[in-house]
Amino acid sequence: MRVHNRIAYAFLAPYLLIFATFWLWPIISSFLISFQNTRVNPWRFAPSMNWGRLVGDPAFYNALYNTLIILVIQVPVMIALATVMAVFLNSPLLKARPLYRFAFFVPVVVGEVAYAAVFRLMFSADFGIINKIIGTVGISPVSWFDNGTAAMALLIMAVTWRWAGYNAIIILAGLQSIPGDVYEAATLDRVGKVQQFFHITLPLLKPIILFCIVLSVIGTMQLFAEPFLITNRGGPGGATETLGLLLYRQGFTSLNFGYASAIAYTIAALAVAISLLNLFFGRETK
Amino acid sequence: MAGLALTNVIKRFGALQVVHGANLDIEDGEFVVFVGPSGCGKSTLLRMIAGLEDVSGGEIAIAGNVVNDVEPSERHIAMVFQSYALYPHMTVRKNLSFGLTMNGNPKADTQRRVAHAADILQINELMDRRPGQLSGGQRQRVAIGRAIVREPQVFLFDEPLSNLDAELRVQMRVEISKLHKQLGTTMIYVTHDQTEAMTLADKIVVLRTGRIEQVGAPLDLYDDPANQFVAGFIGSPKMNFLKATIHAVGQEGVTAALIADPSVRLTLPISSRPDIGSPVILGIRPEHFSDAGTGEADLTVAVHVAEHLGHTSYVYAGVSGEPLIIERPESRHAGDQKTLTVGLPAKRCFLFDAEGERLR
């Protein structure tokens, strides 16, 4: 039995080695680094330096504020949209269903740089199609990249476009697991389609929607590519700088790994806290 | 309460026709059972009555009103599904009251109806549980309760007992029968189990491949089946069928000789006049064999195996390769011998032509 175990661990060893080196150790290491002054050479143990700075850093609060704004606006909008898309995809009246399913999912597989470039072109103040379209209904052109609020709106739209389809596919799987005869029973109970949606579909989808929210919260807390690529490194003037971007700036531009590690742990802690809150408020009442 | 009338009802799924012109009258307060093998169209017919499937042709009338284009919710029917179809996130109480609440029924009346249904089905102690916390039988009661609170004109049951174990099925069968007596409402019940059909129904509708084969009271179908299919479907164990040919046609009736043993000839007092030599099927139920020498003919069979149920025994036997089941009441040694000779009482035998139609 023991020999068997040793052979099993020998087979697992390459994976465990890579897992420990590139996953486990960085997690431990960055926690230790967050207590170091990494602006001197060699690094010195300074437990309150990075964490102390975090508490009073306006750049951190700005990034936190931006991230929470995206979280509060984008996640609910996207999940609502994804639910509507899933219901649409699940409709028996829909023809060419695989085509729509593909169309909704395809943003996820598009490369971040490519989609960011397309969004920059579409939202260009001078020759972007979006300003042309809103111009046709009499709205004056918006400086999407120069106006902080507009840039934030653009970011929210981009992230929603990219991830709504992905969530819709997950919610669709949940919808398809609801037995059809429950709806038939409701129909015979004289419950209308809209009432069925709010009183049967939504409550039964709750665990799936919660799962999507938790995934989205984690994703939003780590949001980096969109503000980096679309709104030009969190511009204008830090108006779209997220925690992920601040971490990158501190770690890989200023090479201040201690502070970046403290930010990383804060992001992780916030993601866990918000996700737990979600799960707590969404739990089944016994 | 209301009666129903199906007139030449047809159902097609694309090019495939699954119900072929069903005609049926159901009296007010009657308990009607649709019975037939899988795929015979019985559930489809029930779902058409409920309005969950469109009618491709013909008319369905409830209480004299054609309901082909009436929404399911407006047909004043309630349905109990095979899978129960309870709302999994609601308590039993909410499951019962949900439809009424959504329709703005006065709260006091809803409470009264829910309490009444709970009393009838004895589910008072389950009211705050969810379906996931109930056994199969309890869920079935709740599903029936949900139908009761609607106070419908017609109850529809779609194989409601098929997910229950044998013991519970018998218990629920009795309860559904009691419920029908108590409420007096028209009930239509779909099953593939002929025992359920026989025990519950005022009227049985036997279906095969989308066609109604015979309609009648359970014992009428048992005693007087219209064709070989109904004869084989109604009764358990099923009727034995032996190949035979017409040996003679005379004033006393038709004499058939078994192909398996041509010396066994039996004259049935029927007025049909089939051609001599034409192939027929002789049908006799396992319970209708008599002791050797007491019927109009004797048949000797090879005994394969015997099942002793205490009060009776079933002998599985064969004659020249044709299988037979013979019931021998109070006979605990029926399987001891290699052969068994039994009597064939002519008045208990049926003749069917080559197409399976009854020769009368």
Interface residues (C-beta under 8 A of the other chain):
Chain A: P179 D181 V182 E184 A185 A186 T187 L188 D189 R190 V191 G192 Q195 H199 I200 P203 L204 K206
Chain B: A50 L52 P72 S73 E74 I77 A78 M79 F81 S83 A85 L86 Y87 P88 H89 F98 G99 M102 N103 R146 R150
